[in-house]
C-alpha cells in the first residue's frame, strides 16, 4: 500500500534524497539570468537587423512554440502563428519573422523547420545550444542564433521574449522581474522551511489523498495548470487533471458525498480519491474568469470538495506571474513525491 508520510517533508535524511531535484527548482531564477545575460549580444545583433522594418507576420516554430503563443497573441501587432509541426506554413517567406525555441536543441523536426526557414529567406531567430543539431541548421544571411546553455524552457523563452520586446513585437519581457519572482518562490518553498510556513509542503499534504483538479482562468494560468498537472502525474503516478471550467465542473459535481467514517488511506489505496480543486490565481481581473471561478468554487462547496489556492499576486508582469505559479506547483509535486512511501 502506498501512503503519504508528511513527516518526511521536514526530515533531513528524506530531504537529502531529493536534494538534486529541489536544488534544480531553486536555481530557476538564476537560469533565467544566465540565459538572458548570455544571449544579450546575440539579441542586440538580431534587434539591429529587425528594428527598421516590421515583419508581415511572426511564426513561432517548433514544439515549444505554445508558450510564446500564450504570451504574444494578445500583444503582437502583426499576425502571429504558433506552428509546432516540422514544416512551415506554405506562405512563409522573406517578409516574415520565424522564432524558434529549442532548449535542448536535439529535436529533428525543429531542425528541419529551421533549415526550411533559412532556405526561404525568412528572418530567423533561434534560441538553442550552440553545439546542437538545431543550431547547425540555423545558418543563413538573415539568421541569428541566441546561444542558450541551461536547457530550461522558461529561461529560453524569456531570452526570446526579450528580443521580441525590443523590436516592439511583444509585451515587456521584464527578465529581472521573472527571476525575482522565481527566487521568491524558491525562498518560500525551500526545504529548510517547515510545513507550517511552507506553502508547497502544505499543498502537497492537501494533494496526498486526493485527485487534483487544477484550474487557471487566464491563458497563461491555464498553461501553468496543465504543466503542474503533468508534474503531479509524473512525480506521483496518480491522476491529475487540468482543463477549462466546463471540463472540470462535471468532475466536481460528480464527487461522492463525504463519508466522515471512511478510512482515507484505504479509499486512496483503492483509487477512490475525492477531488481537490486547485485554483491558480495570477491576478487577472476579467469578468469571464471571475464567473468561471465562482462556478467552480460554488460547485466545490456544494459537494464538500476541498479548495486550494495558489497565488502569484506579488509577481510583476504576466510572464513573472506565470513563472511563479508554475514553480509553486512544481515544488508541491516534488514534495508529494517525497512524502509518498510504499509498505
C-alpha positions as CSV (number, residue, x, y, z in Angstrom):
1,X,0.0,0.0,0.0
2,X,1.3,3.5,-0.9
3,X,0.6,6.2,1.8
4,X,1.8,9.7,2.5
5,X,4.1,10.4,5.3
6,X,4.1,14.1,5.9
7,X,6.9,13.9,8.4
8,X,9.3,13.2,5.5
9,X,8.8,16.8,4.3
10,X,10.8,18.1,7.3
11,X,13.1,15.1,7.7
12,X,16.7,16.0,6.8
13,X,17.6,12.5,5.6
14,X,14.5,12.3,3.3
15,X,15.1,15.8,2.0
16,X,18.7,15.0,1.2
17,X,17.5,12.2,-1.1
18,X,15.6,14.8,-3.1
19,X,18.3,17.4,-2.9
20,X,19.2,17.4,-6.6
21,X,15.6,17.9,-7.8
22,X,14.9,20.6,-5.2
23,X,18.1,22.4,-5.9
24,X,17.2,22.4,-9.6
25,X,14.0,24.1,-8.8
26,X,15.7,26.6,-6.5
27,X,18.1,27.6,-9.3
28,X,15.2,28.6,-11.7
29,X,15.7,32.3,-11.2
30,X,19.5,32.1,-11.8
31,X,18.9,30.1,-15.0
32,X,16.8,33.0,-16.4
33,X,19.5,35.5,-15.6
34,X,22.2,33.3,-17.1
35,X,20.3,32.8,-20.4
36,X,19.3,36.5,-20.7
37,X,22.9,37.7,-20.0
38,X,24.5,35.0,-22.2
39,X,22.3,35.9,-25.2
40,X,22.5,39.7,-24.8
41,X,25.0,40.3,-27.6
42,X,23.1,38.0,-30.0
43,X,19.8,39.7,-29.1
44,X,21.4,43.1,-29.9
45,X,22.5,41.7,-33.2
46,X,19.0,40.4,-34.0
47,X,17.5,43.7,-32.9
48,X,19.8,45.7,-35.2
49,X,18.5,43.6,-38.2
50,X,14.9,44.0,-37.3
51,X,14.3,47.4,-35.8
52,X,13.9,49.3,-39.1
53,X,11.2,47.1,-40.6
54,X,8.2,45.3,-39.2
55,X,7.6,41.7,-40.4
56,X,4.4,40.8,-42.2
57,X,3.9,38.0,-39.7
58,X,5.6,36.2,-36.8
59,X,5.8,32.4,-36.8
60,X,6.8,30.6,-33.7
61,X,8.0,27.2,-34.9
62,X,8.7,24.0,-33.0
63,X,7.0,22.1,-30.2
64,X,7.9,24.8,-27.6
65,X,6.1,27.5,-29.5
66,X,2.9,27.3,-27.4
67,X,4.4,29.3,-24.6
68,X,5.2,32.1,-26.9
69,X,1.7,32.0,-28.3
70,X,0.2,32.3,-24.9
71,X,2.3,35.4,-24.2
72,X,2.3,37.1,-27.6
73,X,-1.2,36.6,-29.1
74,X,-2.8,39.4,-27.1
75,X,0.0,41.9,-27.9
76,X,1.7,41.1,-31.2
77,X,0.8,44.0,-33.6
78,X,1.2,41.7,-36.7
79,X,-0.4,38.3,-37.4
80,X,1.1,35.7,-35.1
81,X,1.1,31.9,-35.7
82,X,2.3,29.1,-33.5
83,X,3.4,26.3,-35.7
84,X,4.6,23.2,-33.8
85,X,4.9,20.9,-36.8
86,X,8.2,20.2,-38.5
87,X,7.3,22.2,-41.6
88,X,6.4,25.9,-42.0
89,X,3.2,27.4,-43.4
90,X,3.3,27.5,-47.2
91,X,3.0,31.3,-47.3
92,X,6.0,31.9,-45.0
93,X,8.8,33.8,-46.8
94,X,11.3,36.7,-46.7
95,X,8.7,39.1,-45.3
96,X,8.2,37.1,-42.2
97,X,10.0,36.5,-38.9
98,X,10.4,33.0,-37.7
99,X,11.3,32.5,-34.0
100,X,12.3,29.1,-32.6
101,X,12.7,27.8,-29.0
102,X,14.8,24.7,-28.8
103,X,16.1,24.5,-25.1
104,X,17.6,21.1,-25.7
105,X,18.4,21.6,-29.4
106,X,18.1,17.9,-30.3
107,X,14.6,17.8,-32.0
108,X,15.0,16.7,-35.6
109,X,11.6,18.2,-36.6
110,X,12.6,21.6,-35.2
111,X,15.9,21.4,-37.1
112,X,14.0,20.8,-40.3
113,X,11.8,23.8,-39.7
114,X,14.8,26.0,-39.0
115,X,16.5,24.8,-42.2
116,X,13.4,25.5,-44.2
117,X,13.1,29.0,-42.8
118,X,16.7,29.7,-43.7
119,X,16.2,28.3,-47.2
120,X,13.1,30.5,-47.8
121,X,15.0,33.6,-46.7
122,X,12.9,34.3,-43.6
123,X,14.3,36.4,-40.9
124,X,15.1,33.7,-38.4
125,X,16.0,33.9,-34.6
126,X,16.7,30.6,-32.9
127,X,17.3,30.1,-29.2
128,X,19.2,26.8,-28.9
129,X,22.5,25.4,-27.6
130,X,25.4,26.4,-29.9
131,X,26.5,22.8,-30.4
132,X,23.1,21.3,-31.0
133,X,21.6,19.9,-34.2
134,X,19.1,22.8,-34.4
135,X,21.9,25.3,-34.2
136,X,23.7,23.5,-37.0
137,X,20.7,24.1,-39.3
138,X,20.4,27.8,-38.2
139,X,22.8,29.2,-40.9
140,X,21.9,31.9,-43.3
141,X,22.3,35.6,-44.0
142,X,19.2,36.6,-42.0
143,X,19.7,34.1,-39.2
144,X,20.6,34.9,-35.6
145,X,21.4,32.2,-33.0
146,X,20.7,33.0,-29.4
147,X,23.2,30.6,-27.7
148,X,21.5,29.0,-24.7
149,X,23.1,26.7,-22.1
150,X,20.6,25.7,-19.4
151,X,18.1,23.5,-21.3
152,X,15.4,25.4,-19.3
153,X,12.3,26.1,-21.4
154,X,11.2,29.1,-19.4
155,X,14.7,30.7,-19.3
156,X,15.0,30.2,-23.1
157,X,11.6,31.7,-23.7
158,X,12.4,34.8,-21.6
159,X,15.6,35.3,-23.7
160,X,13.5,35.2,-26.8
161,X,10.8,37.4,-25.3
162,X,13.5,40.0,-24.5
163,X,14.3,40.2,-28.2
164,X,10.6,40.4,-29.3
165,X,10.1,43.2,-26.7
166,X,13.0,45.2,-28.0
167,X,11.6,45.1,-31.6
168,X,8.1,46.1,-30.4
169,X,6.5,42.7,-31.3
170,X,5.7,41.6,-27.7
171,X,5.0,42.9,-24.2
172,X,7.6,44.0,-21.8
173,X,9.6,40.8,-21.1
174,X,10.9,42.0,-17.7
175,X,13.5,39.3,-17.3
176,X,14.6,40.6,-13.9
177,X,11.0,40.5,-12.6
178,X,10.7,36.9,-13.8
179,X,14.0,36.0,-12.0
180,X,12.9,37.8,-8.8
181,X,9.5,36.0,-8.8
182,X,11.2,32.6,-9.2
183,X,13.6,33.5,-6.4
184,X,10.7,34.5,-4.1
185,X,9.0,31.1,-4.7
186,X,12.3,29.3,-4.1
187,X,12.7,31.0,-0.7
188,X,9.0,30.5,0.3
189,X,9.1,26.8,-0.7
190,X,12.6,26.0,0.4
191,X,13.1,22.5,2.0
192,X,14.6,24.4,5.0
193,X,11.2,26.0,5.8
194,X,9.0,23.7,7.8
195,X,5.5,22.6,6.9
196,X,3.7,25.3,9.0
197,X,5.1,28.1,6.9
198,X,5.8,26.4,3.6
199,X,3.0,26.7,1.0
200,X,4.3,24.0,-1.3
201,X,4.6,21.5,1.5
202,X,1.1,22.4,2.7
203,X,-0.3,22.0,-0.8
204,X,1.4,18.6,-1.2
205,X,-0.3,17.4,2.0
206,X,-3.7,18.5,0.6
207,X,-3.0,16.5,-2.6
208,X,-1.8,13.4,-0.8
209,X,-5.2,11.6,-0.5
210,X,-7.0,13.4,-3.4
211,X,-7.3,13.6,-7.1
212,X,-6.2,17.1,-8.1
213,X,-8.2,19.2,-10.5
214,X,-6.0,22.2,-11.5
215,X,-7.6,25.3,-13.0
216,X,-6.2,28.6,-14.2
217,X,-8.5,31.3,-15.7
218,X,-6.2,33.3,-17.9
219,X,-4.4,31.8,-20.9
220,X,-1.0,31.7,-19.1
221,X,-2.6,30.4,-15.8
222,X,-4.3,27.7,-17.8
223,X,-0.9,26.7,-19.3
224,X,0.6,26.6,-15.9
225,X,-2.3,24.4,-14.7
226,X,-1.5,21.9,-17.5
227,X,2.2,21.9,-16.7
228,X,1.5,21.4,-12.9
229,X,-0.9,18.5,-13.6
230,X,1.8,16.9,-15.7
231,X,4.3,17.3,-12.9
232,X,1.9,15.7,-10.4
233,X,1.2,12.8,-12.7
234,X,5.0,12.3,-13.3
235,X,6.0,12.5,-9.6
236,X,3.2,10.5,-8.1
237,X,1.9,8.2,-10.8
238,X,-1.6,9.4,-9.9
239,X,-4.4,11.0,-11.8
240,X,-4.3,14.8,-12.1
241,X,-6.5,16.8,-14.4
242,X,-6.2,20.3,-15.8
243,X,-8.8,22.0,-18.0
244,X,-11.3,24.7,-18.6
245,X,-14.1,25.3,-16.1
246,X,-16.7,23.4,-18.3
247,X,-14.4,20.4,-18.3
248,X,-13.7,20.3,-14.6
249,X,-17.3,21.2,-13.4
250,X,-18.7,17.7,-14.2
251,X,-15.9,16.1,-12.2
252,X,-16.5,18.3,-9.2
253,X,-20.3,17.8,-9.4
254,X,-19.9,14.1,-9.6
255,X,-17.9,13.9,-6.4
256,X,-19.4,11.4,-3.9
257,X,-20.8,12.8,-0.6
258,X,-18.1,12.9,2.1
259,X,-18.2,9.9,4.4
260,X,-16.9,11.0,7.8
261,X,-16.4,7.4,8.8
262,X,-14.3,6.4,5.7
263,X,-10.7,5.4,6.1
264,X,-8.8,7.9,3.8
265,X,-5.8,5.5,3.5
266,X,-8.0,2.6,2.4
267,X,-10.0,4.7,0.0
268,X,-7.0,6.3,-1.5
269,X,-5.2,3.0,-2.0
270,X,-8.2,1.7,-3.8
271,X,-8.1,4.5,-6.3
272,X,-11.3,6.1,-5.0
273,X,-9.9,9.5,-4.2
274,X,-12.1,12.6,-3.8
275,X,-11.1,15.5,-6.0
276,X,-9.4,18.6,-4.7
277,X,-9.8,21.8,-6.6
278,X,-6.5,23.7,-7.1
279,X,-7.1,27.3,-8.3
280,X,-4.2,29.2,-9.8
281,X,-4.7,32.9,-9.4
282,X,-2.4,35.2,-11.5
283,X,-4.4,38.3,-10.6
284,X,-6.3,38.6,-13.9
285,X,-9.5,40.5,-13.2
286,X,-11.7,39.5,-16.1
287,X,-15.5,39.1,-15.9
288,X,-15.4,35.7,-17.7
289,X,-12.6,34.5,-15.5
290,X,-14.4,35.6,-12.3
291,X,-17.6,33.9,-13.4
292,X,-15.9,30.6,-14.2
293,X,-14.0,30.7,-10.9
294,X,-17.2,31.4,-9.0
295,X,-19.0,28.5,-10.6
296,X,-16.2,26.1,-9.8
297,X,-15.9,27.3,-6.2
298,X,-19.7,27.1,-5.7
299,X,-19.8,23.6,-7.1
300,X,-16.9,22.5,-4.9
301,X,-18.6,23.9,-1.7
302,X,-21.9,22.2,-2.6
303,X,-20.1,18.8,-2.9
304,X,-17.8,19.5,0.0
305,X,-14.7,19.4,-2.3
306,X,-11.7,21.0,-0.7
307,X,-10.4,24.1,-2.5
308,X,-6.7,25.1,-2.5
309,X,-5.5,28.5,-3.9
310,X,-2.0,29.2,-5.4
311,X,-1.5,32.9,-5.9
312,X,1.2,35.0,-7.7
313,X,0.0,38.4,-6.6
314,X,3.4,39.7,-5.7
315,X,5.0,39.0,-9.0
316,X,5.2,41.8,-11.5
317,X,4.2,41.1,-15.1
318,X,2.3,38.3,-16.8
319,X,5.4,36.1,-17.5
320,X,6.6,36.6,-13.9
321,X,3.2,35.6,-12.5
322,X,3.1,32.5,-14.8
323,X,6.6,31.5,-13.7
324,X,5.6,32.0,-10.0
325,X,2.5,29.8,-10.4
326,X,4.4,27.1,-12.3
327,X,7.3,26.9,-9.9
328,X,5.0,26.8,-6.8
329,X,3.0,23.9,-8.3
330,X,6.2,22.1,-9.3
331,X,7.6,22.4,-5.8
332,X,4.3,20.9,-4.4
333,X,4.6,18.0,-6.9
334,X,8.1,17.2,-5.7
335,X,7.1,17.3,-2.1
336,X,4.2,15.0,-3.0
337,X,6.8,12.6,-4.5
338,X,8.9,12.8,-1.4
339,X,6.1,12.1,1.0
340,X,4.7,9.0,-0.8
341,X,6.1,5.8,0.7
342,X,5.2,2.1,0.0
343,X,4.8,-0.5,2.6
